[in-house]
Amino acid sequence: MESRMNGRRIRAYRKLKGYTQEEFAKEIGMSVSVLGEVERGNRLPSEPILERMALILNISKQELHS
């Protein structure tokens, strides 16, 4: 359940910042299919990937978790 909520939050911030899945996946160094799994809550990103996501989205890592 928590991973699903985190995934939805990641997707919402990505869209809010105007990134497509393809653009965002390229920026964070992840395949589009894996990013899709993360956004659907089927997979958890590693801490370094979470940090990279937060940096690119210009938000705190905690905002992706809360």
N, CA, C, O and CB atoms as a CASP TS submission, in Angstrom:
PFRMAT TS
TARGET T0000
AUTHOR 0000-0000-0000
METHOD Language model
MODEL 1
PARENT N/A
ATOM      1  N   MET     1       0.822  -1.204   0.000  1.00  0.00           N
ATOM      2  CA  MET     1       0.000   0.000   0.000  1.00  0.00           C
ATOM      3  C   MET     1       0.862   1.262   0.000  1.00  0.00           C
ATOM      4  O   MET     1       0.614   2.192  -0.768  1.00  0.00           O
ATOM      5  CB  MET     1      -0.933   0.002   1.210  1.00  0.00           C
ATOM      6  N   GLU     2       1.880   1.287   0.871  1.00  0.00           N
ATOM      7  CA  GLU     2       2.746   2.458   0.960  1.00  0.00           C
ATOM      8  C   GLU     2       3.476   2.711  -0.358  1.00  0.00           C
ATOM      9  O   GLU     2       3.602   3.854  -0.797  1.00  0.00           O
ATOM     10  CB  GLU     2       3.756   2.285   2.095  1.00  0.00           C
ATOM     11  N   SER     3       3.960   1.629  -0.990  1.00  0.00           N
ATOM     12  CA  SER     3       4.670   1.803  -2.255  1.00  0.00           C
ATOM     13  C   SER     3       3.736   2.356  -3.338  1.00  0.00           C
ATOM     14  O   SER     3       4.171   3.113  -4.206  1.00  0.00           O
ATOM     15  CB  SER     3       5.281   0.466  -2.711  1.00  0.00           C
ATOM     16  N   ARG     4       2.457   1.979  -3.288  1.00  0.00           N
ATOM     17  CA  ARG     4       1.489   2.506  -4.251  1.00  0.00           C
ATOM     18  C   ARG     4       1.301   4.004  -4.057  1.00  0.00           C
ATOM     19  O   ARG     4       1.227   4.759  -5.026  1.00  0.00           O
ATOM     20  CB  ARG     4       0.141   1.781  -4.115  1.00  0.00           C
ATOM     21  N   MET     5       1.224   4.430  -2.798  1.00  0.00           N
ATOM     22  CA  MET     5       1.062   5.863  -2.510  1.00  0.00           C
ATOM     23  C   MET     5       2.308   6.640  -2.926  1.00  0.00           C
ATOM     24  O   MET     5       2.204   7.729  -3.489  1.00  0.00           O
ATOM     25  CB  MET     5       0.774   6.088  -1.007  1.00  0.00           C
ATOM     26  N   ASN     6       3.488   6.081  -2.649  1.00  0.00           N
ATOM     27  CA  ASN     6       4.733   6.739  -3.061  1.00  0.00           C
ATOM     28  C   ASN     6       4.795   6.836  -4.581  1.00  0.00           C
ATOM     29  O   ASN     6       5.203   7.862  -5.126  1.00  0.00           O
ATOM     30  CB  ASN     6       5.966   5.974  -2.520  1.00  0.00           C
ATOM     31  N   GLY     7       4.397   5.781  -5.256  1.00  0.00           N
ATOM     32  CA  GLY     7       4.392   5.796  -6.712  1.00  0.00           C
ATOM     33  C   GLY     7       3.465   6.856  -7.277  1.00  0.00           C
ATOM     34  O   GLY     7       3.815   7.555  -8.228  1.00  0.00           O
ATOM     35  N   ARG     8       2.292   6.973  -6.695  1.00  0.00           N
ATOM     36  CA  ARG     8       1.341   8.005  -7.141  1.00  0.00           C
ATOM     37  C   ARG     8       1.903   9.399  -6.904  1.00  0.00           C
ATOM     38  O   ARG     8       1.704  10.309  -7.709  1.00  0.00           O
ATOM     39  CB  ARG     8      -0.007   7.853  -6.412  1.00  0.00           C
ATOM     40  N   ARG     9       2.604   9.551  -5.792  1.00  0.00           N
ATOM     41  CA  ARG     9       3.198  10.848  -5.471  1.00  0.00           C
ATOM     42  C   ARG     9       4.298  11.194  -6.475  1.00  0.00           C
ATOM     43  O   ARG     9       4.389  12.330  -6.940  1.00  0.00           O
ATOM     44  CB  ARG     9       3.765  10.845  -4.034  1.00  0.00           C
ATOM     45  N   ILE    10       5.131  10.204  -6.804  1.00  0.00           N
ATOM     46  CA  ILE    10       6.193  10.420  -7.792  1.00  0.00           C
ATOM     47  C   ILE    10       5.577  10.817  -9.130  1.00  0.00           C
ATOM     48  O   ILE    10       6.030  11.767  -9.768  1.00  0.00           O
ATOM     49  CB  ILE    10       7.068   9.147  -7.953  1.00  0.00           C
ATOM     50  N   ARG    11       4.550  10.092  -9.550  1.00  0.00           N
ATOM     51  CA  ARG    11       3.873  10.407 -10.818  1.00  0.00           C
ATOM     52  C   ARG    11       3.275  11.810 -10.786  1.00  0.00           C
ATOM     53  O   ARG    11       3.401  12.555 -11.757  1.00  0.00           O
ATOM     54  CB  ARG    11       2.768   9.372 -11.111  1.00  0.00           C
ATOM     55  N   ALA    12       2.634  12.174  -9.692  1.00  0.00           N
ATOM     56  CA  ALA    12       2.010  13.497  -9.594  1.00  0.00           C
ATOM     57  C   ALA    12       3.047  14.611  -9.696  1.00  0.00           C
ATOM     58  O   ALA    12       2.841  15.586 -10.419  1.00  0.00           O
ATOM     59  CB  ALA    12       1.237  13.625  -8.278  1.00  0.00           C
ATOM     60  N   TYR    13       4.160  14.473  -8.977  1.00  0.00           N
ATOM     61  CA  TYR    13       5.211  15.492  -9.048  1.00  0.00           C
ATOM     62  C   TYR    13       5.841  15.534 -10.439  1.00  0.00           C
ATOM     63  O   TYR    13       6.138  16.613 -10.952  1.00  0.00           O
ATOM     64  CB  TYR    13       6.292  15.222  -7.986  1.00  0.00           C
ATOM     65  N   ARG    14       6.046  14.372 -11.050  1.00  0.00           N
ATOM     66  CA  ARG    14       6.614  14.332 -12.399  1.00  0.00           C
ATOM     67  C   ARG    14       5.728  15.101 -13.364  1.00  0.00           C
ATOM     68  O   ARG    14       6.213  15.919 -14.145  1.00  0.00           O
ATOM     69  CB  ARG    14       6.789  12.877 -12.877  1.00  0.00           C
ATOM     70  N   LYS    15       4.437  14.840 -13.311  1.00  0.00           N
ATOM     71  CA  LYS    15       3.497  15.524 -14.207  1.00  0.00           C
ATOM     72  C   LYS    15       3.406  17.015 -13.892  1.00  0.00           C
ATOM     73  O   LYS    15       3.333  17.846 -14.796  1.00  0.00           O
ATOM     74  CB  LYS    15       2.108  14.888 -14.106  1.00  0.00           C
ATOM     75  N   LEU    16       3.412  17.343 -12.603  1.00  0.00           N
ATOM     76  CA  LEU    16       3.353  18.743 -12.185  1.00  0.00           C
ATOM     77  C   LEU    16       4.533  19.531 -12.745  1.00  0.00           C
ATOM     78  O   LEU    16       4.392  20.697 -13.112  1.00  0.00           O
ATOM     79  CB  LEU    16       3.330  18.844 -10.654  1.00  0.00           C
ATOM     80  N   LYS    17       5.687  18.891 -12.808  1.00  0.00           N
ATOM     81  CA  LYS    17       6.895  19.551 -13.315  1.00  0.00           C
ATOM     82  C   LYS    17       7.010  19.464 -14.835  1.00  0.00           C
ATOM     83  O   LYS    17       7.960  19.990 -15.416  1.00  0.00           O
ATOM     84  CB  LYS    17       8.130  18.937 -12.676  1.00  0.00           C
ATOM     85  N   GLY    18       6.046  18.801 -15.485  1.00  0.00           N
ATOM     86  CA  GLY    18       5.986  18.797 -16.936  1.00  0.00           C
ATOM     87  C   GLY    18       6.817  17.735 -17.635  1.00  0.00           C
ATOM     88  O   GLY    18       7.076  17.849 -18.833  1.00  0.00           O
ATOM     89  N   TYR    19       7.240  16.706 -16.914  1.00  0.00           N
ATOM     90  CA  TYR    19       8.024  15.628 -17.514  1.00  0.00           C
ATOM     91  C   TYR    19       7.121  14.507 -18.019  1.00  0.00           C
ATOM     92  O   TYR    19       6.151  14.129 -17.362  1.00  0.00           O
ATOM     93  CB  TYR    19       9.032  15.075 -16.502  1.00  0.00           C
ATOM     94  N   THR    20       7.453  13.987 -19.191  1.00  0.00           N
ATOM     95  CA  THR    20       6.832  12.745 -19.628  1.00  0.00           C
ATOM     96  C   THR    20       7.571  11.608 -18.924  1.00  0.00           C
ATOM     97  O   THR    20       8.640  11.818 -18.350  1.00  0.00           O
ATOM     98  CB  THR    20       6.878  12.588 -21.203  1.00  0.00           C
ATOM     99  N   GLN    21       7.004  10.416 -18.969  1.00  0.00           N
ATOM    100  CA  GLN    21       7.704   9.271 -18.381  1.00  0.00           C
ATOM    101  C   GLN    21       9.047   9.067 -19.070  1.00  0.00           C
ATOM    102  O   GLN    21      10.046   8.784 -18.408  1.00  0.00           O
ATOM    103  CB  GLN    21       6.845   7.991 -18.487  1.00  0.00           C
ATOM    104  N   GLU    22       9.080   9.205 -20.373  1.00  0.00           N
ATOM    105  CA  GLU    22      10.310   8.998 -21.135  1.00  0.00           C
ATOM    106  C   GLU    22      11.383  10.002 -20.732  1.00  0.00           C
ATOM    107  O   GLU    22      12.532   9.623 -20.504  1.00  0.00           O
ATOM    108  CB  GLU    22      10.033   9.101 -22.634  1.00  0.00           C
ATOM    109  N   GLU    23      11.019  11.277 -20.644  1.00  0.00           N
ATOM    110  CA  GLU    23      11.975  12.320 -20.270  1.00  0.00           C
ATOM    111  C   GLU    23      12.506  12.100 -18.850  1.00  0.00           C
ATOM    112  O   GLU    23      13.709  12.187 -18.601  1.00  0.00           O
ATOM    113  CB  GLU    23      11.319  13.707 -20.379  1.00  0.00           C
ATOM    114  N   PHE    24      11.588  11.814 -17.932  1.00  0.00           N
ATOM    115  CA  PHE    24      11.973  11.654 -16.539  1.00  0.00           C
ATOM    116  C   PHE    24      12.840  10.415 -16.350  1.00  0.00           C
ATOM    117  O   PHE    24      13.825  10.453 -15.613  1.00  0.00           O
ATOM    118  CB  PHE    24      10.736  11.572 -15.652  1.00  0.00           C
ATOM    119  N   ALA    25      12.482   9.326 -17.006  1.00  0.00           N
ATOM    120  CA  ALA    25      13.275   8.101 -16.903  1.00  0.00           C
ATOM    121  C   ALA    25      14.701   8.349 -17.393  1.00  0.00           C
ATOM    122  O   ALA    25      15.662   7.888 -16.777  1.00  0.00           O
ATOM    123  CB  ALA    25      12.620   6.958 -17.713  1.00  0.00           C
ATOM    124  N   LYS    26      14.833   9.065 -18.483  1.00  0.00           N
ATOM    125  CA  LYS    26      16.161   9.370 -19.017  1.00  0.00           C
ATOM    126  C   LYS    26      16.955  10.231 -18.032  1.00  0.00           C
ATOM    127  O   LYS    26      18.143   9.991 -17.815  1.00  0.00           O
ATOM    128  CB  LYS    26      16.044  10.087 -20.376  1.00  0.00           C
ATOM    129  N   GLU    27      16.305  11.226 -17.440  1.00  0.00           N
ATOM    130  CA  GLU    27      16.975  12.115 -16.483  1.00  0.00           C
ATOM    131  C   GLU    27      17.488  11.377 -15.251  1.00  0.00           C
ATOM    132  O   GLU    27      18.559  11.693 -14.733  1.00  0.00           O
ATOM    133  CB  GLU    27      16.029  13.216 -16.051  1.00  0.00           C
ATOM    134  N   ILE    28      16.729  10.401 -14.785  1.00  0.00           N
ATOM    135  CA  ILE    28      17.131   9.690 -13.564  1.00  0.00           C
ATOM    136  C   ILE    28      17.935   8.430 -13.851  1.00  0.00           C
ATOM    137  O   ILE    28      18.396   7.766 -12.923  1.00  0.00           O
ATOM    138  CB  ILE    28      15.909   9.327 -12.753  1.00  0.00           C
ATOM    139  N   GLY    29      18.108   8.095 -15.126  1.00  0.00           N
ATOM    140  CA  GLY    29      18.894   6.928 -15.485  1.00  0.00           C
ATOM    141  C   GLY    29      18.181   5.615 -15.238  1.00  0.00           C
ATOM    142  O   GLY    29      18.770   4.653 -14.746  1.00  0.00           O
ATOM    143  N   MET    30      16.912   5.588 -15.582  1.00  0.00           N
ATOM    144  CA  MET    30      16.081   4.407 -15.351  1.00  0.00           C
ATOM    145  C   MET    30      15.295   4.138 -16.630  1.00  0.00           C
ATOM    146  O   MET    30      14.982   5.067 -17.374  1.00  0.00           O
ATOM    147  CB  MET    30      15.118   4.607 -14.118  1.00  0.00           C
ATOM    148  N   SER    31      14.976   2.876 -16.888  1.00  0.00           N
ATOM    149  CA  SER    31      14.165   2.574 -18.069  1.00  0.00           C
ATOM    150  C   SER    31      12.722   3.020 -17.823  1.00  0.00           C
ATOM    151  O   SER    31      12.273   3.121 -16.681  1.00  0.00           O
ATOM    152  CB  SER    31      14.222   1.052 -18.408  1.00  0.00           C
ATOM    153  N   VAL    32      12.025   3.277 -18.895  1.00  0.00           N
ATOM    154  CA  VAL    32      10.628   3.703 -18.815  1.00  0.00           C
ATOM    155  C   VAL    32       9.786   2.609 -18.163  1.00  0.00           C
ATOM    156  O   VAL    32       8.890   2.899 -17.371  1.00  0.00           O
ATOM    157  CB  VAL    32      10.076   4.045 -20.221  1.00  0.00           C
ATOM    158  N   SER    33      10.077   1.356 -18.497  1.00  0.00           N
ATOM    159  CA  SER    33       9.278   0.266 -17.932  1.00  0.00           C
ATOM    160  C   SER    33       9.461   0.170 -16.419  1.00  0.00           C
ATOM    161  O   SER    33       8.499  -0.087 -15.696  1.00  0.00           O
ATOM    162  CB  SER    33       9.656  -1.067 -18.590  1.00  0.00           C
ATOM    163  N   VAL    34      10.680   0.375 -15.937  1.00  0.00           N
ATOM    164  CA  VAL    34      10.909   0.332 -14.485  1.00  0.00           C
ATOM    165  C   VAL    34      10.257   1.534 -13.815  1.00  0.00           C
ATOM    166  O   VAL    34       9.669   1.393 -12.742  1.00  0.00           O
ATOM    167  CB  VAL    34      12.425   0.299 -14.167  1.00  0.00           C
ATOM    168  N   LEU    35      10.349   2.711 -14.423  1.00  0.00           N
ATOM    169  CA  LEU    35       9.684   3.893 -13.864  1.00  0.00           C
ATOM    170  C   LEU    35       8.177   3.645 -13.786  1.00  0.00           C
ATOM    171  O   LEU    35       7.540   4.021 -12.801  1.00  0.00           O
ATOM    172  CB  LEU    35       9.987   5.158 -14.722  1.00  0.00           C
ATOM    173  N   GLY    36       7.611   3.027 -14.798  1.00  0.00           N
ATOM    174  CA  GLY    36       6.188   2.696 -14.769  1.00  0.00           C
ATOM    175  C   GLY    36       5.847   1.783 -13.603  1.00  0.00           C
ATOM    176  O   GLY    36       4.821   1.962 -12.948  1.00  0.00           O
ATOM    177  N   GLU    37       6.702   0.808 -13.344  1.00  0.00           N
ATOM    178  CA  GLU    37       6.478  -0.083 -12.205  1.00  0.00           C
ATOM    179  C   GLU    37       6.543   0.683 -10.886  1.00  0.00           C
ATOM    180  O   GLU    37       5.749   0.437  -9.978  1.00  0.00           O
ATOM    181  CB  GLU    37       7.509  -1.218 -12.205  1.00  0.00           C
ATOM    182  N   VAL    38       7.484   1.601 -10.789  1.00  0.00           N
ATOM    183  CA  VAL    38       7.602   2.423  -9.576  1.00  0.00           C
ATOM    184  C   VAL    38       6.338   3.256  -9.397  1.00  0.00           C
ATOM    185  O   VAL    38       5.777   3.307  -8.302  1.00  0.00           O
ATOM    186  CB  VAL    38       8.857   3.345  -9.647  1.00  0.00           C
ATOM    187  N   GLU    39       5.889   3.908 -10.464  1.00  0.00           N
ATOM    188  CA  GLU    39       4.714   4.771 -10.374  1.00  0.00           C
ATOM    189  C   GLU    39       3.435   3.988 -10.079  1.00  0.00           C
ATOM    190  O   GLU    39       2.504   4.533  -9.486  1.00  0.00           O
ATOM    191  CB  GLU    39       4.548   5.550 -11.662  1.00  0.00           C
ATOM    192  N   ARG    40       3.377   2.738 -10.478  1.00  0.00           N
ATOM    193  CA  ARG    40       2.216   1.899 -10.171  1.00  0.00           C
ATOM    194  C   ARG    40       2.310   1.268  -8.788  1.00  0.00           C
ATOM    195  O   ARG    40       1.354   0.649  -8.320  1.00  0.00           O
ATOM    196  CB  ARG    40       2.070   0.810 -11.218  1.00  0.00           C
ATOM    197  N   GLY    41       3.453   1.421  -8.133  1.00  0.00           N
ATOM    198  CA  GLY    41       3.628   0.877  -6.791  1.00  0.00           C
ATOM    199  C   GLY    41       4.055  -0.573  -6.770  1.00  0.00           C
ATOM    200  O   GLY    41       3.979  -1.221  -5.727  1.00  0.00           O
ATOM    201  N   ASN    42       4.504  -1.099  -7.903  1.00  0.00           N
ATOM    202  CA  ASN    42       4.947  -2.485  -7.984  1.00  0.00           C
ATOM    203  C   ASN    42       6.422  -2.659  -7.661  1.00  0.00           C
ATOM    204  O   ASN    42       6.904  -3.779  -7.496  1.00  0.00           O
ATOM    205  CB  ASN    42       4.669  -3.026  -9.351  1.00  0.00           C
ATOM    206  N   ARG    43       7.134  -1.543  -7.573  1.00  0.00           N
ATOM    207  CA  ARG    43       8.570  -1.596  -7.322  1.00  0.00           C
ATOM    208  C   ARG    43       8.980  -0.350  -6.546  1.00  0.00           C
ATOM    209  O   ARG    43       8.459   0.741  -6.774  1.00  0.00           O
ATOM    210  CB  ARG    43       9.371  -1.711  -8.655  1.00  0.00           C
ATOM    211  N   LEU    44       9.924  -0.534  -5.624  1.00  0.00           N
ATOM    212  CA  LEU    44      10.444   0.592  -4.867  1.00  0.00           C
ATOM    213  C   LEU    44      11.772   1.041  -5.459  1.00  0.00           C
ATOM    214  O   LEU    44      12.634   0.207  -5.738  1.00  0.00           O
ATOM    215  CB  LEU    44      10.609   0.223  -3.382  1.00  0.00           C
ATOM    216  N   PRO    45      11.955   2.353  -5.657  1.00  0.00           N
ATOM    217  CA  PRO    45      13.244   2.829  -6.157  1.00  0.00           C
ATOM    218  C   PRO    45      14.291   2.787  -5.044  1.00  0.00           C
ATOM    219  O   PRO    45      13.957   2.865  -3.862  1.00  0.00           O
ATOM    220  CB  PRO    45      13.114   4.263  -6.722  1.00  0.00           C
ATOM    221  N   SER    46      15.541   2.666  -5.429  1.00  0.00           N
ATOM    222  CA  SER    46      16.627   2.688  -4.456  1.00  0.00           C
ATOM    223  C   SER    46      16.775   4.101  -3.882  1.00  0.00           C
ATOM    224  O   SER    46      16.256   5.065  -4.444  1.00  0.00           O
ATOM    225  CB  SER    46      17.957   2.216  -5.107  1.00  0.00           C
ATOM    226  N   GLU    47      17.472   4.209  -2.782  1.00  0.00           N
ATOM    227  CA  GLU    47      17.691   5.531  -2.158  1.00  0.00           C
ATOM    228  C   GLU    47      18.401   6.490  -3.105  1.00  0.00           C
ATOM    229  O   GLU    47      17.985   7.643  -3.216  1.00  0.00           O
ATOM    230  CB  GLU    47      18.510   5.385  -0.865  1.00  0.00           C
ATOM    231  N   PRO    48      19.475   6.053  -3.805  1.00  0.00           N
ATOM    232  CA  PRO    48      20.113   6.993  -4.743  1.00  0.00           C
ATOM    233  C   PRO    48      19.169   7.473  -5.845  1.00  0.00           C
ATOM    234  O   PRO    48      19.235   8.631  -6.256  1.00  0.00           O
ATOM    235  CB  PRO    48      21.326   6.341  -5.376  1.00  0.00           C
ATOM    236  N   ILE    49      18.297   6.595  -6.322  1.00  0.00           N
ATOM    237  CA  ILE    49      17.329   6.998  -7.354  1.00  0.00           C
ATOM    238  C   ILE    49      16.315   7.973  -6.768  1.00  0.00           C
ATOM    239  O   ILE    49      15.958   8.954  -7.420  1.00  0.00           O
ATOM    240  CB  ILE    49      16.603   5.760  -7.945  1.00  0.00           C
ATOM    241  N   LEU    50      15.847   7.718  -5.550  1.00  0.00           N
ATOM    242  CA  LEU    50      14.925   8.652  -4.892  1.00  0.00           C
ATOM    243  C   LEU    50      15.561  10.029  -4.742  1.00  0.00           C
ATOM    244  O   LEU    50      14.917  11.052  -4.973  1.00  0.00           O
ATOM    245  CB  LEU    50      14.504   8.112  -3.512  1.00  0.00           C
ATOM    246  N   GLU    51      16.826  10.040  -4.353  1.00  0.00           N
ATOM    247  CA  GLU    51      17.538  11.319  -4.201  1.00  0.00           C
ATOM    248  C   GLU    51      17.641  12.037  -5.539  1.00  0.00           C
ATOM    249  O   GLU    51      17.463  13.252  -5.609  1.00  0.00           O
ATOM    250  CB  GLU    51      18.945  11.093  -3.612  1.00  0.00           C
ATOM    251  N   ARG    52      17.929  11.289  -6.598  1.00  0.00           N
ATOM    252  CA  ARG    52      18.024  11.882  -7.936  1.00  0.00           C
ATOM    253  C   ARG    52      16.661  12.418  -8.383  1.00  0.00           C
ATOM    254  O   ARG    52      16.578  13.501  -8.961  1.00  0.00           O
ATOM    255  CB  ARG    52      18.551  10.841  -8.955  1.00  0.00           C
ATOM    256  N   MET    53      15.601  11.665  -8.116  1.00  0.00           N
ATOM    257  CA  MET    53      14.252  12.128  -8.460  1.00  0.00           C
ATOM    258  C   MET    53      13.946  13.450  -7.765  1.00  0.00           C
ATOM    259  O   MET    53      13.468  14.398  -8.388  1.00  0.00           O
ATOM    260  CB  MET    53      13.199  11.069  -8.074  1.00  0.00           C
ATOM    261  N   ALA    54      14.225  13.499  -6.479  1.00  0.00           N
ATOM    262  CA  ALA    54      13.946  14.716  -5.705  1.00  0.00           C
ATOM    263  C   ALA    54      14.754  15.893  -6.237  1.00  0.00           C
ATOM    264  O   ALA    54      14.240  17.006  -6.346  1.00  0.00           O
ATOM    265  CB  ALA    54      14.258  14.493  -4.212  1.00  0.00           C
ATOM    266  N   LEU    55      16.014  15.648  -6.566  1.00  0.00           N
ATOM    267  CA  LEU    55      16.872  16.714  -7.088  1.00  0.00           C
ATOM    268  C   LEU    55      16.328  17.251  -8.407  1.00  0.00           C
ATOM    269  O   LEU    55      16.228  18.463  -8.596  1.00  0.00           O
ATOM    270  CB  LEU    55      18.309  16.205  -7.278  1.00  0.00           C
ATOM    271  N   ILE    56      15.984  16.360  -9.304  1.00  0.00           N
ATOM    272  CA  ILE    56      15.476  16.772 -10.622  1.00  0.00           C
ATOM    273  C   ILE    56      14.134  17.485 -10.498  1.00  0.00           C
ATOM    274  O   ILE    56      13.871  18.453 -11.212  1.00  0.00           O
ATOM    275  CB  ILE    56      15.336  15.554 -11.548  1.00  0.00           C
ATOM    276  N   LEU    57      13.279  16.999  -9.582  1.00  0.00           N
ATOM    277  CA  LEU    57      11.964  17.617  -9.404  1.00  0.00           C
ATOM    278  C   LEU    57      12.004  18.861  -8.525  1.00  0.00           C
ATOM    279  O   LEU    57      11.005  19.562  -8.368  1.00  0.00           O
ATOM    280  CB  LEU    57      11.008  16.618  -8.809  1.00  0.00           C
ATOM    281  N   ASN    58      13.190  19.123  -7.950  1.00  0.00           N
ATOM    282  CA  ASN    58      13.384  20.287  -7.092  1.00  0.00           C
ATOM    283  C   ASN    58      12.460  20.260  -5.871  1.00  0.00           C
ATOM    284  O   ASN    58      11.831  21.257  -5.518  1.00  0.00           O
ATOM    285  CB  ASN    58      13.152  21.563  -7.888  1.00  0.00           C
ATOM    286  N   ILE    59      12.403  19.089  -5.246  1.00  0.00           N
ATOM    287  CA  ILE    59      11.637  18.909  -4.020  1.00  0.00           C
ATOM    288  C   ILE    59      12.497  18.119  -3.041  1.00  0.00           C
ATOM    289  O   ILE    59      13.549  17.599  -3.413  1.00  0.00           O
ATOM    290  CB  ILE    59      10.276  18.183  -4.297  1.00  0.00           C
ATOM    291  N   SER    60      12.055  18.029  -1.803  1.00  0.00           N
ATOM    292  CA  SER    60      12.803  17.240  -0.826  1.00  0.00           C
ATOM    293  C   SER    60      12.451  15.762  -0.988  1.00  0.00           C
ATOM    294  O   SER    60      11.373  15.416  -1.471  1.00  0.00           O
ATOM    295  CB  SER    60      12.504  17.721   0.622  1.00  0.00           C
ATOM    296  N   LYS    61      13.367  14.910  -0.580  1.00  0.00           N
ATOM    297  CA  LYS    61      13.121  13.472  -0.648  1.00  0.00           C
ATOM    298  C   LYS    61      11.921  13.104   0.222  1.00  0.00           C
ATOM    299  O   LYS    61      11.176  12.180  -0.105  1.00  0.00           O
ATOM    300  CB  LYS    61      14.373  12.682  -0.205  1.00  0.00           C
ATOM    301  N   GLN    62      11.734  13.815   1.316  1.00  0.00           N
ATOM    302  CA  GLN    62      10.616  13.547   2.216  1.00  0.00           C
ATOM    303  C   GLN    62       9.272  13.793   1.521  1.00  0.00           C
ATOM    304  O   GLN    62       8.285  13.123   1.828  1.00  0.00           O
ATOM    305  CB  GLN    62      10.728  14.420   3.472  1.00  0.00           C
ATOM    306  N   GLU    63       9.230  14.729   0.609  1.00  0.00           N
ATOM    307  CA  GLU    63       7.981  14.998  -0.115  1.00  0.00           C
ATOM    308  C   GLU    63       7.555  13.811  -0.989  1.00  0.00           C
ATOM    309  O   GLU    63       6.374  13.651  -1.295  1.00  0.00           O
ATOM    310  CB  GLU    63       8.139  16.249  -0.985  1.00  0.00           C
ATOM    311  N   LEU    64       8.516  12.994  -1.379  1.00  0.00           N
ATOM    312  CA  LEU    64       8.185  11.800  -2.163  1.00  0.00           C
ATOM    313  C   LEU    64       7.698  10.679  -1.269  1.00  0.00           C
ATOM    314  O   LEU    64       7.056   9.742  -1.745  1.00  0.00           O
ATOM    315  CB  LEU    64       9.395  11.333  -2.967  1.00  0.00           C
ATOM    316  N   HIS    65       7.995  10.760   0.037  1.00  0.00           N
ATOM    317  CA  HIS    65       7.617   9.719   0.990  1.00  0.00           C
ATOM    318  C   HIS    65       6.342  10.045   1.779  1.00  0.00           C
ATOM    319  O   HIS    65       5.590   9.141   2.143  1.00  0.00           O
ATOM    320  CB  HIS    65       8.752   9.485   1.951  1.00  0.00           C
ATOM    321  N   SER    66       6.101  11.326   2.040  1.00  0.00           N
ATOM    322  CA  SER    66       5.017  11.675   2.975  1.00  0.00           C
ATOM    323  C   SER    66       3.639  11.504   2.424  1.00  0.00           C
ATOM    324  O   SER    66       2.659  11.767   3.121  1.00  0.00           O
ATOM    325  CB  SER    66       5.165  13.063   3.416  1.00  0.00           C
TER
END
